[in-house]
Amino acid sequence: MRRHPPFDLATQHVWAAKVGALFFVGGGLLFLATLPVAPGDESVVRSVVIALVSCAVGCITWLVPWERLPPRATLVLVPPAFGLITAGNIVTGPDHYFTYAVFFVIAFVWIGLAHPPMTSIAFAPLAAVAYLAPIPTLPEPDRAAAAVSALLTLPISVLTGEVLARGIDRQARAEAEMRRANGTAEELRELEAMKDRFVRAASHEFRTPLAICRGHLDVLRERPDDDELRETVALVKDELERMGRLVDDVTAIARIDDPRSIRAEPIRVGELLTSVGATARPLFRSRSLVVADAPAGDVCADRQRLTQALLALLDNAVTHARDATTVELRASRDTSGWRFAVADDGRGIDVTGGDPFEPFRHGRTSPGSGLGLAVVRAIAEAHGGTAGLRRDRSRGTEFYIRVPT
């Protein structure tokens, strides 16, 4: 079965304006088609004028860039429509007065299709004026019948418009609720899949040091000599420290997900970069760390978490950009917020192996837990921002986090 895309409420008024344009042109052409039965030459001339005006209004309506205007702007078409119906009633006289009721019904059908509930009721007084205005021009015997026609036609027209508007509004609400439900279900499936991947990766990462520790303890003799005992203890200690770092990183990610963990405060960007650079300099023994001058201004962020993220990016550059001679820490500002970046002049990271910000995503020579960049992304998202990278074969790799203002 073919599935149709959901109706786009954002462009509904554009569609409504086009339909209104067709109604104006169609009404004008219908008016011209009735000229052979119009009474008198004077009536024919006036009818032609009204028909041409209706067609002109329809053409102008078609050409207006409604997508640039608010949805309620199309209501400007209603007064001209009622005015043309009134003019047609007056020109054609009593012979055709009662046939114009259908034009009021069409007008309120358009209002009901194009606008929310209560719009038809709001335009009922204007429609009553338009419908009753020609009555004084009718012969005395026809006026009572015209008033009765108005009492029947107007309520039916308004009721039709309201029923259509409420039906469409209900359908739109049902579709929106369904899309929200589908979106929630999809998010839950994605979260479940992420949890499964995280658990499998974490199990693998913890299993390796545990297996190493157990293997060396199993082969340890009942009465080991001092060298063997020292070697085994040192190895087990290293593996346990590795597990400790894993636990710390996993705990950091879990805590950052809690909005209460972020304690935002105004931070001088220049002072922040200087502090982070001074802390990270011991890591840069064989290469140069450049801290670029930052624009004047403050960023509203958690100083400890933002420092943690920038240090993680610098450590990542030291670990993976082994062919780089210079690593630069810089910050820039645009209309959306602050952008902090760590760039190197190496060959650039290989991005074909998946998203490096995913948990437990290891580089080829990485001795870490595979959670460093995942922590960076979690910190950026906890601030309402993003983290990413930009690779240039001639200028290395740039990792960045963006913090909105």
C-alpha positions in Angstrom: 0.0 0.0 0.0 1.3 3.4 -1.0 2.0 5.7 2.0 1.2 9.4 1.6 3.4 11.9 3.4 1.7 13.8 6.3 0.1 17.1 5.4 2.5 20.0 5.9 0.8 22.5 8.2 3.6 25.0 7.6 2.5 25.4 3.9 -1.3 24.9 4.4 -2.0 28.6 3.9 -0.1 28.6 0.6 -2.3 25.8 -0.6 -5.4 27.7 0.7 -4.4 30.9 -1.1 -4.0 29.0 -4.4 -7.5 27.4 -3.9 -8.9 30.9 -3.1 -7.3 32.2 -6.3 -9.0 29.5 -8.3 -12.4 30.3 -6.6 -12.1 34.0 -7.7 -11.2 33.1 -11.3 -13.8 30.4 -11.4 -16.5 32.7 -10.0 -15.6 35.4 -12.5 -15.8 33.0 -15.4 -19.1 31.6 -14.1 -20.4 35.2 -13.9 -19.4 35.7 -17.6 -21.1 32.5 -18.5 -24.4 33.8 -17.2 -24.3 37.0 -19.3 -26.6 35.6 -22.0 -29.5 35.5 -19.5 -28.7 38.8 -17.7 -31.5 41.4 -17.9 -30.7 44.5 -19.9 -27.5 46.0 -21.4 -26.6 48.0 -18.3 -26.7 44.8 -16.3 -24.4 43.1 -18.8 -21.8 45.9 -18.6 -21.7 45.8 -14.9 -21.6 42.0 -14.8 -18.6 42.1 -17.1 -16.8 44.6 -14.8 -17.5 42.4 -11.7 -16.4 39.3 -13.5 -13.1 40.9 -14.7 -12.5 42.3 -11.2 -13.0 38.8 -9.7 -10.6 37.2 -12.3 -8.0 40.0 -11.6 -8.2 39.4 -7.8 -7.7 35.7 -8.5 -4.6 36.3 -10.6 -3.1 38.6 -8.1 -3.8 36.1 -5.3 -2.1 33.4 -7.3 1.1 35.6 -7.7 1.4 36.8 -4.1 4.3 35.1 -2.3 2.2 33.7 0.5 5.0 31.5 1.8 6.7 34.7 3.2 3.5 35.7 5.0 1.9 34.4 8.2 -0.9 31.8 7.8 -3.6 34.2 8.9 -2.7 36.6 6.1 -5.0 34.7 3.7 -8.0 36.0 5.6 -7.6 39.2 3.6 -9.3 37.4 0.7 -12.6 37.1 2.6 -13.8 40.7 2.4 -13.2 41.0 -1.4 -15.0 37.7 -1.9 -18.1 38.9 0.1 -17.9 42.3 -1.7 -18.0 40.7 -5.1 -20.9 38.4 -4.2 -22.8 41.5 -2.9 -22.0 43.4 -6.1 -23.2 40.5 -8.2 -26.4 40.3 -6.3 -27.1 44.0 -6.7 -26.3 43.9 -10.4 -28.3 40.9 -11.4 -31.4 41.9 -9.4 -34.2 39.7 -8.1 -34.1 37.2 -10.9 -30.7 35.8 -9.6 -30.6 36.9 -6.0 -31.4 33.5 -4.5 -28.8 31.7 -6.7 -26.0 33.5 -4.9 -26.4 31.5 -1.7 -24.1 28.9 -3.1 -21.3 31.5 -3.3 -21.6 32.0 0.5 -21.5 28.3 1.1 -18.3 28.0 -1.0 -16.7 31.0 0.8 -17.3 29.4 4.2 -16.1 26.0 3.0 -12.8 27.7 2.0 -12.7 29.3 5.5 -13.2 26.0 7.2 -10.6 24.2 5.1 -8.0 26.9 5.5 -8.4 28.3 9.0 -8.8 27.2 12.6 -12.2 26.8 14.4 -14.1 30.0 15.3 -12.9 31.8 12.2 -16.2 31.1 10.4 -18.1 32.5 13.4 -15.9 35.6 13.4 -16.8 36.3 9.8 -20.5 35.6 10.2 -21.4 39.3 10.8 -19.5 40.4 7.7 -21.3 37.7 5.7 -24.7 38.8 7.1 -24.0 42.4 5.9 -22.9 41.1 2.5 -26.0 38.9 2.2 -28.5 41.5 3.4 -27.1 44.6 1.7 -28.8 43.9 -1.7 -32.3 43.4 -0.1 -33.2 47.1 -0.2 -32.7 47.0 -4.0 -35.2 44.2 -4.4 -38.9 44.7 -5.2 -41.1 44.8 -2.1 -42.6 41.3 -2.6 -39.2 39.7 -2.8 -37.7 41.2 0.4 -39.4 38.9 2.9 -38.3 35.8 0.9 -34.7 37.2 0.7 -34.6 37.7 4.5 -35.8 34.1 5.0 -33.1 33.0 2.6 -30.5 34.8 4.6 -31.8 33.2 7.9 -31.3 29.8 6.3 -28.2 30.2 4.2 -26.0 32.1 6.7 -26.3 29.6 9.6 -25.8 26.6 7.2 -22.7 28.3 5.7 -21.2 29.2 9.1 -22.0 25.7 10.5 -20.4 24.1 7.4 -17.2 26.1 7.9 -17.0 25.3 11.6 -17.6 21.6 11.1 -14.8 21.4 8.5 -12.4 23.5 10.6 -13.0 21.4 13.7 -12.6 18.2 11.7 -9.4 19.3 10.2 -8.1 20.6 13.5 -8.9 17.3 15.2 -7.2 15.3 12.4 -4.1 17.6 12.6 -4.0 17.1 16.4 -4.3 13.3 16.0 -1.5 13.3 13.3 0.7 15.4 15.5 0.1 13.1 18.5 0.8 10.1 16.3 4.1 11.6 15.1 5.1 12.4 18.7 4.3 8.9 19.7 6.2 7.5 16.8 9.1 9.8 17.6 9.1 8.7 21.2 9.0 5.1 20.3 11.9 5.6 17.8 13.9 7.5 20.5 13.3 4.6 22.9 14.5 2.1 20.3 17.6 4.2 19.7 18.3 4.5 23.4 17.8 0.8 23.9 20.2 0.1 21.0 22.7 2.5 22.4 22.4 0.9 25.8 23.0 -2.5 24.3 26.1 -1.3 22.4 27.4 0.4 25.5 26.9 -2.7 27.7 28.6 -5.0 25.1 31.5 -2.6 24.6 31.9 -2.0 28.4 31.8 -5.8 29.0 34.5 -6.3 26.5 36.7 -3.5 27.9 36.4 -4.8 31.5 36.8 -8.4 30.4 40.2 -7.9 29.0 42.0 -6.6 32.1 40.2 -9.1 34.3 41.3 -11.9 32.0 44.9 -10.6 32.1 44.8 -10.4 35.9 43.3 -13.8 36.3 45.6 -15.4 33.8 48.8 -14.2 35.5 47.4 -15.1 39.0 46.5 -18.6 37.7 50.1 -19.2 36.5 51.7 -17.8 39.6 53.4 -20.6 41.4 52.5 -21.5 44.9 55.8 -20.2 46.2 56.9 -17.5 43.7 60.2 -15.9 43.9 60.6 -12.2 44.6 61.1 -11.2 40.9 58.1 -13.1 39.7 55.9 -11.8 42.5 56.9 -8.2 41.8 56.3 -8.6 38.1 52.9 -10.1 38.6 51.9 -7.4 41.2 53.0 -4.6 38.9 51.1 -6.0 36.0 47.9 -6.6 38.0 48.2 -3.1 39.5 48.5 -1.6 35.9 45.4 -3.5 34.8 43.4 -2.5 37.9 44.4 1.2 37.3 43.1 0.8 33.8 39.8 -0.6 35.1 39.7 2.3 37.5 40.1 4.8 34.7 37.3 3.0 32.9 35.0 3.3 35.9 35.9 7.0 36.3 35.1 7.7 32.6 31.8 5.7 32.7 30.8 7.5 35.9 31.7 10.9 34.3 29.4 10.2 31.4 26.6 9.1 33.6 26.8 12.1 35.8 27.1 14.6 33.0 23.7 13.3 31.7 22.2 14.8 34.8 21.5 18.5 34.1 22.1 19.3 37.8 25.7 18.3 37.3 26.4 21.4 35.2 27.1 24.5 37.3 27.3 27.3 34.7 29.0 30.5 35.5 30.5 33.4 33.4 34.1 32.5 32.5 36.7 34.7 30.8 37.5 32.8 27.6 41.1 34.2 27.4 41.8 33.2 31.1 40.3 29.7 30.5 42.5 29.0 27.5 45.6 30.2 29.3 44.8 28.0 32.3 44.1 24.9 30.2 47.3 25.5 28.2 49.4 25.7 31.3 47.9 22.5 32.7 48.4 20.6 29.4 52.0 21.7 28.6 53.7 18.8 30.4 52.0 16.5 27.9 53.8 18.3 25.0 57.4 17.2 25.3 58.3 16.6 21.7 55.9 19.1 20.0 54.7 22.6 20.4 51.5 23.7 22.0 50.2 27.1 20.8 47.5 28.9 22.7 45.9 31.4 20.3 44.7 34.8 21.5 41.0 34.5 22.3 38.4 37.2 21.5 37.3 39.2 24.5 34.2 38.0 26.2 32.7 35.5 28.6 31.2 32.0 28.1 28.5 30.8 30.4 29.6 27.2 31.3 30.8 24.9 33.9 34.5 25.7 34.3 35.5 22.3 35.6 33.6 20.4 32.9 34.8 22.7 30.1 38.4 22.4 31.3 38.0 18.6 31.4 36.7 18.5 27.8 39.5 20.7 26.4 42.2 18.7 28.3 40.7 15.6 26.8 40.9 17.0 23.3 44.6 18.1 23.9 45.4 14.6 25.3 43.7 13.1 22.2 45.9 15.2 19.9 49.1 14.1 21.8 48.1 10.4 21.5 46.9 10.3 17.9 48.5 13.1 16.0 52.0 11.6 16.4 53.3 13.1 13.2 52.2 16.6 14.2 54.7 19.2 15.2 52.3 21.8 16.5 48.9 21.6 18.3 46.9 24.8 18.6 44.2 25.6 21.2 41.9 28.3 20.1 38.5 29.9 20.6 36.2 31.9 18.4 32.8 33.5 18.7 29.8 33.8 16.3 26.1 34.6 16.6 25.2 31.2 18.0 27.9 30.9 20.8 31.5 30.0 21.4 33.6 27.4 19.5 36.6 25.9 21.2 38.9 23.9 19.0 42.1 21.8 19.2 43.9 21.6 15.8 47.0 19.8 14.8 49.1 19.9 11.6 49.4 16.1 11.2 48.1 13.9 8.4 44.6 13.9 9.9 42.4 11.2 11.5 40.9 8.4 9.5 37.2 9.0 9.8 36.1 5.8 7.8 36.2 3.7 11.0 33.0 5.2 12.5 32.2 8.1 14.8 35.3 8.7 17.0 33.0 10.3 19.6 31.2 7.0 20.2 32.0 5.2 23.6 34.8 2.7 23.5 35.9 3.8 20.0 39.7 3.2 20.0 42.4 4.5 17.7 45.0 2.1 16.4 47.6 3.2 18.9 45.3 4.3 21.7 46.2 3.1 25.2 43.2 4.7 26.8 39.7 3.5 27.6 38.0 4.7 24.4 35.8 7.1 26.4 37.8 10.3 26.2 35.9 11.8 23.2 32.6 10.4 24.4 33.1 12.4 27.6 33.8 15.5 25.5 30.6 15.0 23.5 28.6 14.5 26.7 30.0 17.7 28.3 29.2 19.7 25.1 25.6 18.3 24.9 25.1 18.9 28.7 25.8 22.6 27.9 23.3 22.5 25.0 26.1 22.4 22.4 27.8 19.9 20.1 31.1 18.3 19.5 32.7 17.3 16.2 35.7 17.2 14.1 36.9 18.7 10.8 39.6 17.0 8.8 41.9 18.5 6.2 44.5 16.3 4.5 46.9 19.3 4.1 46.3 20.9 7.6 45.6 18.0 9.9 42.5 17.5 12.1 40.5 19.9 14.2 38.4 18.7 17.1 35.9 21.2 18.5 33.1 21.7 20.9 30.5 24.4 20.5 28.8 26.1 23.6 25.7 28.2 22.8 25.2 31.6 24.3 
